[in-house]
Amino acid sequence: MSTLATPTIDVRRLAPAQRHPLIFAAFDGLSVGEAFELVNDHDPVPLFMQFARLRGGQFDWSYLQSGPELWQVRIARSQPAPAGVAPRPEGGCGGGGGGCGCRG
């Protein structure tokens, strides 16, 4: 087991359109068993739904802190991407403009 600290991705100061692409890119760079902690200014349920749709069966999602002003989630890769299937790039939600309904 690695003794390295789990990286933290704090998206609170990023533009909404930048958040989801950054998070998916970070996840796609993980090996099985690796994780990062996401810090956000709202409950990332829409992001969870995107993960379920686009990376279903490949991740574990654990809330470390649940509001009211700060949410922290541990996102871990539990399974590799299916063989021969390249991850689809995920566009930013754009603060609800991309269909996910979140604030970024």
Phi and psi in radians as a Rosetta constraint file:
Dihedral C 1 N 2 CA 2 C 2 CIRCULARHARMONIC -1.303 0.35
Dihedral N 2 CA 2 C 2 N 3 CIRCULARHARMONIC 2.541 0.35
Dihedral C 2 N 3 CA 3 C 3 CIRCULARHARMONIC -1.772 0.35
Dihedral N 3 CA 3 C 3 N 4 CIRCULARHARMONIC 0.101 0.35
Dihedral C 3 N 4 CA 4 C 4 CIRCULARHARMONIC -1.232 0.35
Dihedral N 4 CA 4 C 4 N 5 CIRCULARHARMONIC 2.573 0.35
Dihedral C 4 N 5 CA 5 C 5 CIRCULARHARMONIC -1.215 0.35
Dihedral N 5 CA 5 C 5 N 6 CIRCULARHARMONIC 2.607 0.35
Dihedral C 5 N 6 CA 6 C 6 CIRCULARHARMONIC -1.289 0.35
Dihedral N 6 CA 6 C 6 N 7 CIRCULARHARMONIC 2.218 0.35
Dihedral C 6 N 7 CA 7 C 7 CIRCULARHARMONIC -1.110 0.35
Dihedral N 7 CA 7 C 7 N 8 CIRCULARHARMONIC 2.614 0.35
Dihedral C 7 N 8 CA 8 C 8 CIRCULARHARMONIC -2.013 0.35
Dihedral N 8 CA 8 C 8 N 9 CIRCULARHARMONIC 2.339 0.35
Dihedral C 8 N 9 CA 9 C 9 CIRCULARHARMONIC -2.024 0.35
Dihedral N 9 CA 9 C 9 N 10 CIRCULARHARMONIC 1.916 0.35
Dihedral C 9 N 10 CA 10 C 10 CIRCULARHARMONIC -1.774 0.35
Dihedral N 10 CA 10 C 10 N 11 CIRCULARHARMONIC 1.908 0.35
Dihedral C 10 N 11 CA 11 C 11 CIRCULARHARMONIC -1.735 0.35
Dihedral N 11 CA 11 C 11 N 12 CIRCULARHARMONIC 0.104 0.35
Dihedral C 11 N 12 CA 12 C 12 CIRCULARHARMONIC -1.062 0.35
Dihedral N 12 CA 12 C 12 N 13 CIRCULARHARMONIC -0.524 0.35
Dihedral C 12 N 13 CA 13 C 13 CIRCULARHARMONIC -1.751 0.35
Dihedral N 13 CA 13 C 13 N 14 CIRCULARHARMONIC 0.046 0.35
Dihedral C 13 N 14 CA 14 C 14 CIRCULARHARMONIC -1.514 0.35
Dihedral N 14 CA 14 C 14 N 15 CIRCULARHARMONIC 2.642 0.35
Dihedral C 14 N 15 CA 15 C 15 CIRCULARHARMONIC -1.090 0.35
Dihedral N 15 CA 15 C 15 N 16 CIRCULARHARMONIC 2.481 0.35
Dihedral C 15 N 16 CA 16 C 16 CIRCULARHARMONIC -0.889 0.35
Dihedral N 16 CA 16 C 16 N 17 CIRCULARHARMONIC -0.681 0.35
Dihedral C 16 N 17 CA 17 C 17 CIRCULARHARMONIC -1.173 0.35
Dihedral N 17 CA 17 C 17 N 18 CIRCULARHARMONIC -0.293 0.35
Dihedral C 17 N 18 CA 18 C 18 CIRCULARHARMONIC -1.608 0.35
Dihedral N 18 CA 18 C 18 N 19 CIRCULARHARMONIC -0.308 0.35
Dihedral C 18 N 19 CA 19 C 19 CIRCULARHARMONIC -1.177 0.35
Dihedral N 19 CA 19 C 19 N 20 CIRCULARHARMONIC -1.019 0.35
Dihedral C 19 N 20 CA 20 C 20 CIRCULARHARMONIC -1.113 0.35
Dihedral N 20 CA 20 C 20 N 21 CIRCULARHARMONIC -0.737 0.35
Dihedral C 20 N 21 CA 21 C 21 CIRCULARHARMONIC -1.031 0.35
Dihedral N 21 CA 21 C 21 N 22 CIRCULARHARMONIC -0.692 0.35
Dihedral C 21 N 22 CA 22 C 22 CIRCULARHARMONIC -1.104 0.35
Dihedral N 22 CA 22 C 22 N 23 CIRCULARHARMONIC -0.778 0.35
Dihedral C 22 N 23 CA 23 C 23 CIRCULARHARMONIC -1.139 0.35
Dihedral N 23 CA 23 C 23 N 24 CIRCULARHARMONIC -0.788 0.35
Dihedral C 23 N 24 CA 24 C 24 CIRCULARHARMONIC -1.146 0.35
Dihedral N 24 CA 24 C 24 N 25 CIRCULARHARMONIC -0.676 0.35
Dihedral C 24 N 25 CA 25 C 25 CIRCULARHARMONIC -1.097 0.35
Dihedral N 25 CA 25 C 25 N 26 CIRCULARHARMONIC -0.727 0.35
Dihedral C 25 N 26 CA 26 C 26 CIRCULARHARMONIC -1.103 0.35
Dihedral N 26 CA 26 C 26 N 27 CIRCULARHARMONIC -0.759 0.35
Dihedral C 26 N 27 CA 27 C 27 CIRCULARHARMONIC -1.112 0.35
Dihedral N 27 CA 27 C 27 N 28 CIRCULARHARMONIC -0.777 0.35
Dihedral C 27 N 28 CA 28 C 28 CIRCULARHARMONIC -1.110 0.35
Dihedral N 28 CA 28 C 28 N 29 CIRCULARHARMONIC -0.363 0.35
Dihedral C 28 N 29 CA 29 C 29 CIRCULARHARMONIC -1.497 0.35
Dihedral N 29 CA 29 C 29 N 30 CIRCULARHARMONIC -0.084 0.35
Dihedral C 29 N 30 CA 30 C 30 CIRCULARHARMONIC -1.414 0.35
Dihedral N 30 CA 30 C 30 N 31 CIRCULARHARMONIC 2.544 0.35
Dihedral C 30 N 31 CA 31 C 31 CIRCULARHARMONIC -1.578 0.35
Dihedral N 31 CA 31 C 31 N 32 CIRCULARHARMONIC 2.824 0.35
Dihedral C 31 N 32 CA 32 C 32 CIRCULARHARMONIC -0.971 0.35
Dihedral N 32 CA 32 C 32 N 33 CIRCULARHARMONIC 2.288 0.35
Dihedral C 32 N 33 CA 33 C 33 CIRCULARHARMONIC 1.651 0.35
Dihedral N 33 CA 33 C 33 N 34 CIRCULARHARMONIC -0.251 0.35
Dihedral C 33 N 34 CA 34 C 34 CIRCULARHARMONIC -1.539 0.35
Dihedral N 34 CA 34 C 34 N 35 CIRCULARHARMONIC 2.773 0.35
Dihedral C 34 N 35 CA 35 C 35 CIRCULARHARMONIC -2.639 0.35
Dihedral N 35 CA 35 C 35 N 36 CIRCULARHARMONIC 2.930 0.35
Dihedral C 35 N 36 CA 36 C 36 CIRCULARHARMONIC -2.440 0.35
Dihedral N 36 CA 36 C 36 N 37 CIRCULARHARMONIC 2.840 0.35
Dihedral C 36 N 37 CA 37 C 37 CIRCULARHARMONIC -1.903 0.35
Dihedral N 37 CA 37 C 37 N 38 CIRCULARHARMONIC 2.213 0.35
Dihedral C 37 N 38 CA 38 C 38 CIRCULARHARMONIC -1.686 0.35
Dihedral N 38 CA 38 C 38 N 39 CIRCULARHARMONIC 2.309 0.35
Dihedral C 38 N 39 CA 39 C 39 CIRCULARHARMONIC -2.001 0.35
Dihedral N 39 CA 39 C 39 N 40 CIRCULARHARMONIC 2.234 0.35
Dihedral C 39 N 40 CA 40 C 40 CIRCULARHARMONIC -2.464 0.35
Dihedral N 40 CA 40 C 40 N 41 CIRCULARHARMONIC 2.856 0.35
Dihedral C 40 N 41 CA 41 C 41 CIRCULARHARMONIC -1.708 0.35
Dihedral N 41 CA 41 C 41 N 42 CIRCULARHARMONIC 0.079 0.35
Dihedral C 41 N 42 CA 42 C 42 CIRCULARHARMONIC -2.625 0.35
Dihedral N 42 CA 42 C 42 N 43 CIRCULARHARMONIC 2.835 0.35
Dihedral C 42 N 43 CA 43 C 43 CIRCULARHARMONIC -1.123 0.35
Dihedral N 43 CA 43 C 43 N 44 CIRCULARHARMONIC 2.087 0.35
Dihedral C 43 N 44 CA 44 C 44 CIRCULARHARMONIC -1.467 0.35
Dihedral N 44 CA 44 C 44 N 45 CIRCULARHARMONIC 0.707 0.35
Dihedral C 44 N 45 CA 45 C 45 CIRCULARHARMONIC -1.001 0.35
Dihedral N 45 CA 45 C 45 N 46 CIRCULARHARMONIC -0.763 0.35
Dihedral C 45 N 46 CA 46 C 46 CIRCULARHARMONIC -1.046 0.35
Dihedral N 46 CA 46 C 46 N 47 CIRCULARHARMONIC -0.637 0.35
Dihedral C 46 N 47 CA 47 C 47 CIRCULARHARMONIC -1.115 0.35
Dihedral N 47 CA 47 C 47 N 48 CIRCULARHARMONIC -0.737 0.35
Dihedral C 47 N 48 CA 48 C 48 CIRCULARHARMONIC -1.002 0.35
Dihedral N 48 CA 48 C 48 N 49 CIRCULARHARMONIC -0.755 0.35
Dihedral C 48 N 49 CA 49 C 49 CIRCULARHARMONIC -1.115 0.35
Dihedral N 49 CA 49 C 49 N 50 CIRCULARHARMONIC -0.670 0.35
Dihedral C 49 N 50 CA 50 C 50 CIRCULARHARMONIC -1.127 0.35
Dihedral N 50 CA 50 C 50 N 51 CIRCULARHARMONIC -0.737 0.35
Dihedral C 50 N 51 CA 51 C 51 CIRCULARHARMONIC -1.060 0.35
Dihedral N 51 CA 51 C 51 N 52 CIRCULARHARMONIC -0.771 0.35
Dihedral C 51 N 52 CA 52 C 52 CIRCULARHARMONIC -1.067 0.35
Dihedral N 52 CA 52 C 52 N 53 CIRCULARHARMONIC -0.679 0.35
Dihedral C 52 N 53 CA 53 C 53 CIRCULARHARMONIC -1.316 0.35
Dihedral N 53 CA 53 C 53 N 54 CIRCULARHARMONIC -0.728 0.35
Dihedral C 53 N 54 CA 54 C 54 CIRCULARHARMONIC -1.726 0.35
Dihedral N 54 CA 54 C 54 N 55 CIRCULARHARMONIC -0.424 0.35
Dihedral C 54 N 55 CA 55 C 55 CIRCULARHARMONIC -2.303 0.35
Dihedral N 55 CA 55 C 55 N 56 CIRCULARHARMONIC 0.511 0.35
Dihedral C 55 N 56 CA 56 C 56 CIRCULARHARMONIC -0.926 0.35
Dihedral N 56 CA 56 C 56 N 57 CIRCULARHARMONIC 2.367 0.35
Dihedral C 56 N 57 CA 57 C 57 CIRCULARHARMONIC 1.388 0.35
Dihedral N 57 CA 57 C 57 N 58 CIRCULARHARMONIC -0.045 0.35
Dihedral C 57 N 58 CA 58 C 58 CIRCULARHARMONIC -1.868 0.35
Dihedral N 58 CA 58 C 58 N 59 CIRCULARHARMONIC -0.080 0.35
Dihedral C 58 N 59 CA 59 C 59 CIRCULARHARMONIC -2.396 0.35
Dihedral N 59 CA 59 C 59 N 60 CIRCULARHARMONIC 2.746 0.35
Dihedral C 59 N 60 CA 60 C 60 CIRCULARHARMONIC -2.049 0.35
Dihedral N 60 CA 60 C 60 N 61 CIRCULARHARMONIC 2.486 0.35
Dihedral C 60 N 61 CA 61 C 61 CIRCULARHARMONIC -2.263 0.35
Dihedral N 61 CA 61 C 61 N 62 CIRCULARHARMONIC 2.080 0.35
Dihedral C 61 N 62 CA 62 C 62 CIRCULARHARMONIC -2.326 0.35
Dihedral N 62 CA 62 C 62 N 63 CIRCULARHARMONIC 2.136 0.35
Dihedral C 62 N 63 CA 63 C 63 CIRCULARHARMONIC -1.263 0.35
Dihedral N 63 CA 63 C 63 N 64 CIRCULARHARMONIC 2.285 0.35
Dihedral C 63 N 64 CA 64 C 64 CIRCULARHARMONIC -1.791 0.35
Dihedral N 64 CA 64 C 64 N 65 CIRCULARHARMONIC -0.533 0.35
Dihedral C 64 N 65 CA 65 C 65 CIRCULARHARMONIC -2.607 0.35
Dihedral N 65 CA 65 C 65 N 66 CIRCULARHARMONIC 2.368 0.35
Dihedral C 65 N 66 CA 66 C 66 CIRCULARHARMONIC -2.193 0.35
Dihedral N 66 CA 66 C 66 N 67 CIRCULARHARMONIC 1.420 0.35
Dihedral C 66 N 67 CA 67 C 67 CIRCULARHARMONIC 1.124 0.35
Dihedral N 67 CA 67 C 67 N 68 CIRCULARHARMONIC -3.029 0.35
Dihedral C 67 N 68 CA 68 C 68 CIRCULARHARMONIC -1.470 0.35
Dihedral N 68 CA 68 C 68 N 69 CIRCULARHARMONIC -0.271 0.35
Dihedral C 68 N 69 CA 69 C 69 CIRCULARHARMONIC -1.946 0.35
Dihedral N 69 CA 69 C 69 N 70 CIRCULARHARMONIC -0.270 0.35
Dihedral C 69 N 70 CA 70 C 70 CIRCULARHARMONIC -2.439 0.35
Dihedral N 70 CA 70 C 70 N 71 CIRCULARHARMONIC 2.324 0.35
Dihedral C 70 N 71 CA 71 C 71 CIRCULARHARMONIC -2.102 0.35
Dihedral N 71 CA 71 C 71 N 72 CIRCULARHARMONIC 2.383 0.35
Dihedral C 71 N 72 CA 72 C 72 CIRCULARHARMONIC -2.281 0.35
Dihedral N 72 CA 72 C 72 N 73 CIRCULARHARMONIC 2.218 0.35
Dihedral C 72 N 73 CA 73 C 73 CIRCULARHARMONIC -2.264 0.35
Dihedral N 73 CA 73 C 73 N 74 CIRCULARHARMONIC 2.352 0.35
Dihedral C 73 N 74 CA 74 C 74 CIRCULARHARMONIC -1.619 0.35
Dihedral N 74 CA 74 C 74 N 75 CIRCULARHARMONIC 2.137 0.35
Dihedral C 74 N 75 CA 75 C 75 CIRCULARHARMONIC -2.031 0.35
Dihedral N 75 CA 75 C 75 N 76 CIRCULARHARMONIC 2.084 0.35
Dihedral C 75 N 76 CA 76 C 76 CIRCULARHARMONIC -2.128 0.35
Dihedral N 76 CA 76 C 76 N 77 CIRCULARHARMONIC 2.589 0.35
Dihedral C 76 N 77 CA 77 C 77 CIRCULARHARMONIC -1.502 0.35
Dihedral N 77 CA 77 C 77 N 78 CIRCULARHARMONIC 2.079 0.35
Dihedral C 77 N 78 CA 78 C 78 CIRCULARHARMONIC -1.748 0.35
Dihedral N 78 CA 78 C 78 N 79 CIRCULARHARMONIC -0.428 0.35
Dihedral C 78 N 79 CA 79 C 79 CIRCULARHARMONIC -2.479 0.35
Dihedral N 79 CA 79 C 79 N 80 CIRCULARHARMONIC 2.639 0.35
Dihedral C 79 N 80 CA 80 C 80 CIRCULARHARMONIC -1.248 0.35
Dihedral N 80 CA 80 C 80 N 81 CIRCULARHARMONIC 2.834 0.35
Dihedral C 80 N 81 CA 81 C 81 CIRCULARHARMONIC -1.114 0.35
Dihedral N 81 CA 81 C 81 N 82 CIRCULARHARMONIC 2.581 0.35
Dihedral C 81 N 82 CA 82 C 82 CIRCULARHARMONIC -0.980 0.35
Dihedral N 82 CA 82 C 82 N 83 CIRCULARHARMONIC 2.457 0.35
Dihedral C 82 N 83 CA 83 C 83 CIRCULARHARMONIC -1.030 0.35
Dihedral N 83 CA 83 C 83 N 84 CIRCULARHARMONIC 2.371 0.35
Dihedral C 83 N 84 CA 84 C 84 CIRCULARHARMONIC 1.358 0.35
Dihedral N 84 CA 84 C 84 N 85 CIRCULARHARMONIC 0.073 0.35
Dihedral C 84 N 85 CA 85 C 85 CIRCULARHARMONIC -2.022 0.35
Dihedral N 85 CA 85 C 85 N 86 CIRCULARHARMONIC 1.952 0.35
Dihedral C 85 N 86 CA 86 C 86 CIRCULARHARMONIC -1.329 0.35
Dihedral N 86 CA 86 C 86 N 87 CIRCULARHARMONIC 2.448 0.35
Dihedral C 86 N 87 CA 87 C 87 CIRCULARHARMONIC -1.069 0.35
Dihedral N 87 CA 87 C 87 N 88 CIRCULARHARMONIC 2.409 0.35
Dihedral C 87 N 88 CA 88 C 88 CIRCULARHARMONIC -1.367 0.35
Dihedral N 88 CA 88 C 88 N 89 CIRCULARHARMONIC 2.314 0.35
Dihedral C 88 N 89 CA 89 C 89 CIRCULARHARMONIC -1.138 0.35
Dihedral N 89 CA 89 C 89 N 90 CIRCULARHARMONIC 2.470 0.35
Dihedral C 89 N 90 CA 90 C 90 CIRCULARHARMONIC -1.910 0.35
Dihedral N 90 CA 90 C 90 N 91 CIRCULARHARMONIC 2.070 0.35
Dihedral C 90 N 91 CA 91 C 91 CIRCULARHARMONIC -1.243 0.35
Dihedral N 91 CA 91 C 91 N 92 CIRCULARHARMONIC 2.749 0.35
Dihedral C 91 N 92 CA 92 C 92 CIRCULARHARMONIC -1.187 0.35
Dihedral N 92 CA 92 C 92 N 93 CIRCULARHARMONIC 2.692 0.35
Dihedral C 92 N 93 CA 93 C 93 CIRCULARHARMONIC -1.339 0.35
Dihedral N 93 CA 93 C 93 N 94 CIRCULARHARMONIC -0.376 0.35
Dihedral C 93 N 94 CA 94 C 94 CIRCULARHARMONIC 1.167 0.35
Dihedral N 94 CA 94 C 94 N 95 CIRCULARHARMONIC 0.518 0.35
Dihedral C 94 N 95 CA 95 C 95 CIRCULARHARMONIC 1.221 0.35
Dihedral N 95 CA 95 C 95 N 96 CIRCULARHARMONIC 0.684 0.35
Dihedral C 95 N 96 CA 96 C 96 CIRCULARHARMONIC 1.740 0.35
Dihedral N 96 CA 96 C 96 N 97 CIRCULARHARMONIC -0.197 0.35
Dihedral C 96 N 97 CA 97 C 97 CIRCULARHARMONIC -1.381 0.35
Dihedral N 97 CA 97 C 97 N 98 CIRCULARHARMONIC -0.197 0.35
Dihedral C 97 N 98 CA 98 C 98 CIRCULARHARMONIC -1.829 0.35
Dihedral N 98 CA 98 C 98 N 99 CIRCULARHARMONIC 0.208 0.35
Dihedral C 98 N 99 CA 99 C 99 CIRCULARHARMONIC 1.738 0.35
Dihedral N 99 CA 99 C 99 N 100 CIRCULARHARMONIC -0.164 0.35
Dihedral C 99 N 100 CA 100 C 100 CIRCULARHARMONIC -1.504 0.35
Dihedral N 100 CA 100 C 100 N 101 CIRCULARHARMONIC -0.393 0.35
Dihedral C 100 N 101 CA 101 C 101 CIRCULARHARMONIC 1.508 0.35
Dihedral N 101 CA 101 C 101 N 102 CIRCULARHARMONIC -0.021 0.35
Dihedral C 101 N 102 CA 102 C 102 CIRCULARHARMONIC -1.553 0.35
Dihedral N 102 CA 102 C 102 N 103 CIRCULARHARMONIC 3.133 0.35
Dihedral C 102 N 103 CA 103 C 103 CIRCULARHARMONIC -1.615 0.35
Dihedral N 103 CA 103 C 103 N 104 CIRCULARHARMONIC 0.226 0.35
